[in-house]
Amino acid sequence: MLIGYARVSTRDQKPHLQIDALREAGCVRIFEETASGAKRDRPELVAALDYMRDGDSLVVWKLDRLARSTRQLLETVEHLEQRGIGLKILTQNIDTTNAGGRLIFTVFSAIAEFEREIICERTRAGLEAARARGRKGGRPRSLSEKDLKQAKVLLTDPEITVEAVARRLGVGPSTLYRYLPAARQTIQEDKG
């Protein structure tokens, strides 16, 4: 029996193309979900695997719909093989129920991982070049120095809670603690 699995990464994306291809391939049941490929927790994939029996094949539209790394792909295929379940990837015409399909699958997954590593290397190189020119990468700070000074002053008042200060500054308490570890204690000790 052919069981389909369709995955999109964001709510904005629609799985229609994948589902149509899976139906055309003859899948009797299709499991679909919205989840990042890098995320290990994919309940619909788990449900599909639980549903499958020896002799079935899991069908995906494209290799990257199943996993984001060679290790994750190989672990999944190994798990499927141990249970007597095949894997078919429609766009790459791969079928792991035969030796040629297993070889092609391994080569394709290595190429996909290589491509991801090259992208990461380019990103790192770009960030280093920007830093060398005095630019900083990453997310901007949530709290400015002025905000931190204000928070310290407010936290000297035992009547004002960390939660209230965080709310006033428009951040969560955990953010405030990250900038001011043990905020209440340190500030009160400085006062005393």
VEXPA-267056 format. One record per residue (C-alpha): residue in three letters; x, y, z. Coordinates in nm, 4 decimals, padded with zeros to 6 digits. Example, Ala and Ser with C-alpha at 12.3 -4.5 7.8 and 13.67 -1.06 7.14 Angstrom:
["ALA", [01.2300, -00.4500, 00.7800]];
["SER", [01.3670, -00.1060, 00.7140]];
***
This chain:
["MET", [00.0000, 00.0000, 00.0000]];
["LEU", [00.1271, 00.3515, -00.0818]];
["ILE", [00.0965, 00.6068, 00.2002]];
["GLY", [00.1638, 00.9722, 00.1212]];
["TYR", [00.3237, 01.2393, 00.3366]];
["ALA", [00.3001, 01.6088, 00.2445]];
["ARG", [00.4701, 01.8843, 00.4398]];
["VAL", [00.4902, 02.2601, 00.4035]];
["SER", [00.7141, 02.4780, 00.6186]];
["THR", [00.4845, 02.7735, 00.6858]];
["ARG", [00.1131, 02.8430, 00.7122]];
["ASP", [00.1384, 03.0624, 00.4010]];
["GLN", [00.2422, 02.7660, 00.1877]];
["LYS", [-00.0174, 02.5257, 00.0505]];
["PRO", [00.0417, 02.1519, -00.0021]];
["HIS", [-00.1947, 02.1242, -00.3043]];
["LEU", [00.0797, 02.0422, -00.5569]];
["GLN", [00.2209, 01.7715, -00.3295]];
["ILE", [-00.1206, 01.6214, -00.2521]];
["ASP", [-00.2187, 01.6115, -00.6208]];
["ALA", [00.1086, 01.4338, -00.7072]];
["LEU", [00.0657, 01.1869, -00.4196]];
["ARG", [-00.2903, 01.1031, -00.5295]];
["GLU", [-00.1751, 01.0601, -00.8885]];
["ALA", [00.0976, 00.8212, -00.7646]];
["GLY", [-00.1748, 00.6019, -00.6122]];
["CYS", [-00.1505, 00.6839, -00.2407]];
["VAL", [-00.4492, 00.5394, -00.0559]];
["ARG", [-00.3995, 00.7693, 00.2428]];
["ILE", [-00.2163, 01.1014, 00.2721]];
["PHE", [-00.0882, 01.2603, 00.5921]];
["GLU", [-00.0151, 01.6333, 00.5746]];
["GLU", [00.1273, 01.8913, 00.8119]];
["THR", [00.2844, 02.2323, 00.8485]];
["ALA", [00.6230, 02.2062, 01.0180]];
["SER", [00.9791, 02.3147, 00.9573]];
["GLY", [01.1933, 02.0421, 00.8029]];
["ALA", [01.4578, 02.0973, 01.0660]];
["LYS", [01.2063, 02.0292, 01.3386]];
["ARG", [01.2167, 01.6720, 01.4668]];
["ASP", [00.8678, 01.6825, 01.6184]];
["ARG", [00.6375, 01.6073, 01.3244]];
["PRO", [00.3234, 01.4365, 01.4557]];
["GLU", [00.1711, 01.3654, 01.1130]];
["LEU", [00.4871, 01.1896, 00.9951]];
["VAL", [00.4815, 00.9831, 01.3139]];
["ALA", [00.1118, 00.9049, 01.2521]];
["ALA", [00.1897, 00.7981, 00.8941]];
["LEU", [00.4704, 00.5710, 01.0126]];
["ASP", [00.2468, 00.4221, 01.2846]];
["TYR", [-00.0235, 00.3572, 01.0242]];
["MET", [00.2121, 00.1747, 00.7882]];
["ARG", [00.2755, -00.1991, 00.7831]];
["ASP", [00.5413, -00.4324, 00.6404]];
["GLY", [00.5347, -00.4114, 00.2602]];
["ASP", [00.3933, -00.0561, 00.2466]];
["SER", [00.5838, 00.2385, 00.0971]];
["LEU", [00.5976, 00.5945, 00.2219]];
["VAL", [00.5622, 00.8348, -00.0700]];
["VAL", [00.6851, 01.1961, -00.0605]];
["TRP", [00.6802, 01.4523, -00.3369]];
["LYS", [01.0390, 01.5673, -00.2888]];
["LEU", [01.3357, 01.4614, -00.0752]];
["ASP", [01.3385, 01.7810, 00.1323]];
["ARG", [00.9755, 01.7236, 00.2404]];
["LEU", [01.0923, 01.4309, 00.4533]];
["ALA", [01.4041, 01.5680, 00.6257]];
["ARG", [01.6595, 01.8498, 00.6178]];
["SER", [01.9854, 01.6625, 00.6751]];
["THR", [02.1505, 01.3522, 00.5410]];
["ARG", [02.1644, 01.2068, 00.8907]];
["GLN", [01.7903, 01.2615, 00.9441]];
["LEU", [01.7101, 01.1104, 00.6028]];
["LEU", [01.9306, 00.8086, 00.6522]];
["GLU", [01.7905, 00.7480, 01.0022]];
["THR", [01.4363, 00.7650, 00.8631]];
["VAL", [01.5136, 00.5268, 00.5759]];
["GLU", [01.6937, 00.2875, 00.8109]];
["HIS", [01.3889, 00.2908, 01.0409]];
["LEU", [01.1629, 00.2225, 00.7411]];
["GLU", [01.3859, -00.0627, 00.6199]];
["GLN", [01.3859, -00.2242, 00.9650]];
["ARG", [01.0066, -00.2301, 00.9481]];
["GLY", [00.9977, -00.3581, 00.5894]];
["ILE", [00.8661, -00.0251, 00.4553]];
["GLY", [00.9923, 00.1322, 00.1327]];
["LEU", [01.0343, 00.4995, 00.0420]];
["LYS", [00.9377, 00.6573, -00.2898]];
["ILE", [01.0343, 01.0127, -00.3801]];
["LEU", [00.8311, 01.1283, -00.6761]];
["THR", [01.0255, 01.4234, -00.8215]];
["GLN", [01.3598, 01.2409, -00.8032]];
["ASN", [01.2114, 00.9066, -00.9158]];
["ILE", [01.3698, 00.7205, -00.6220]];
["ASP", [01.2357, 00.3948, -00.4851]];
["THR", [01.4275, 00.2371, -00.1958]];
["THR", [01.2589, -00.0987, -00.2447]];
["ASN", [01.5360, -00.1793, -00.4955]];
["ALA", [01.9185, -00.1552, -00.4807]];
["GLY", [01.9455, 00.1145, -00.7494]];
["GLY", [01.6929, 00.3311, -00.5669]];
["ARG", [01.8841, 00.2971, -00.2391]];
["LEU", [02.2099, 00.4022, -00.4099]];
["ILE", [02.0511, 00.7049, -00.5794]];
["PHE", [01.8797, 00.8012, -00.2546]];
["THR", [02.2103, 00.8021, -00.0658]];
["VAL", [02.3813, 01.0128, -00.3349]];
["PHE", [02.0911, 01.2628, -00.3507]];
["SER", [02.0807, 01.3026, 00.0265]];
["ALA", [02.4562, 01.3654, 00.0371]];
["ILE", [02.4212, 01.6298, -00.2358]];
["ALA", [02.1330, 01.7972, -00.0491]];
["GLU", [02.3405, 01.8112, 00.2709]];
["PHE", [02.6416, 01.9435, 00.0779]];
["GLU", [02.4248, 02.2202, -00.0678]];
["ARG", [02.2995, 02.3192, 00.2771]];
["GLU", [02.6560, 02.3277, 00.4145]];
["ILE", [02.7694, 02.5518, 00.1272]];
["ILE", [02.4828, 02.7924, 00.2028]];
["CYS", [02.5846, 02.7971, 00.5720]];
["GLU", [02.9489, 02.8622, 00.4793]];
["ARG", [02.8492, 03.1504, 00.2513]];
["THR", [02.6306, 03.2974, 00.5234]];
["ARG", [02.9144, 03.2742, 00.7779]];
["ALA", [03.1598, 03.4313, 00.5318]];
["GLY", [02.9158, 03.7151, 00.4609]];
["LEU", [02.8674, 03.7833, 00.8326]];
["GLU", [03.2440, 03.7815, 00.8922]];
["ALA", [03.2986, 04.0245, 00.6024]];
["ALA", [03.0281, 04.2530, 00.7424]];
["ARG", [03.1850, 04.2373, 01.0911]];
["ALA", [03.5251, 04.3249, 00.9407]];
["ARG", [03.3596, 04.6404, 00.8039]];
["GLY", [03.2204, 04.7234, 01.1486]];
["ARG", [02.8678, 04.5950, 01.0942]];
["LYS", [02.6999, 04.3634, 01.3393]];
["GLY", [02.4762, 04.0775, 01.2346]];
["GLY", [02.1948, 03.9203, 01.4260]];
["ARG", [01.8891, 04.0454, 01.5996]];
["PRO", [01.8895, 04.3973, 01.7436]];
["ARG", [01.9026, 04.4252, 02.1209]];
["SER", [01.5640, 04.4180, 02.2927]];
["LEU", [01.6682, 04.6706, 02.5561]];
["SER", [01.8820, 04.9790, 02.5114]];
["GLU", [02.1247, 05.1086, 02.7746]];
["LYS", [01.8639, 05.3724, 02.8633]];
["ASP", [01.6020, 05.0985, 02.9160]];
["LEU", [01.8428, 04.9007, 03.1361]];
["LYS", [01.9174, 05.2067, 03.3516]];
["GLN", [01.5454, 05.2707, 03.3876]];
["ALA", [01.4855, 04.9052, 03.4799]];
["LYS", [01.7586, 04.9152, 03.7467]];
["VAL", [01.6080, 05.2283, 03.9010]];
["LEU", [01.2564, 05.0832, 03.8987]];
["LEU", [01.3727, 04.7554, 04.0519]];
["THR", [01.5202, 04.9343, 04.3536]];
["ASP", [01.1590, 04.9850, 04.4647]];
["PRO", [01.0509, 04.6609, 04.6404]];
["GLU", [00.6860, 04.7386, 04.5507]];
["ILE", [00.7547, 04.7090, 04.1756]];
["THR", [00.7815, 04.3565, 04.0374]];
["VAL", [01.0153, 04.2374, 03.7634]];
["GLU", [00.7047, 04.1487, 03.5622]];
["ALA", [00.5731, 04.5060, 03.5914]];
["VAL", [00.9068, 04.6533, 03.4800]];
["ALA", [00.9263, 04.4099, 03.1885]];
["ARG", [00.5701, 04.4976, 03.0838]];
["ARG", [00.6509, 04.8690, 03.1025]];
["LEU", [00.9545, 04.8184, 02.8775]];
["GLY", [00.7589, 04.6014, 02.6339]];
["VAL", [00.9557, 04.2801, 02.6901]];
["GLY", [00.8990, 03.9556, 02.8743]];
["PRO", [01.0361, 03.8963, 03.2256]];
["SER", [01.2784, 03.6367, 03.0861]];
["THR", [01.4302, 03.9028, 02.8582]];
["LEU", [01.4767, 04.1363, 03.1517]];
["TYR", [01.6430, 03.8594, 03.3553]];
["ARG", [01.8708, 03.7810, 03.0594]];
["TYR", [01.9944, 04.1422, 03.0583]];
["LEU", [01.9941, 04.1737, 03.4367]];
["PRO", [02.0574, 03.8291, 03.5907]];
["ALA", [01.9311, 03.8164, 03.9481]];
["ALA", [01.8011, 04.1676, 03.8847]];
["ARG", [01.6129, 04.2191, 04.2093]];
["GLN", [01.8852, 04.0768, 04.4384]];
["THR", [02.1802, 04.2577, 04.2807]];
["ILE", [02.0070, 04.5938, 04.2742]];
["GLN", [01.8871, 04.5620, 04.6364]];
["GLU", [02.2347, 04.4541, 04.7504]];
["ASP", [02.3874, 04.7617, 04.5783]];
["LYS", [02.1336, 04.9766, 04.7633]];
["GLY", [02.1994, 04.8190, 05.1016]];
***
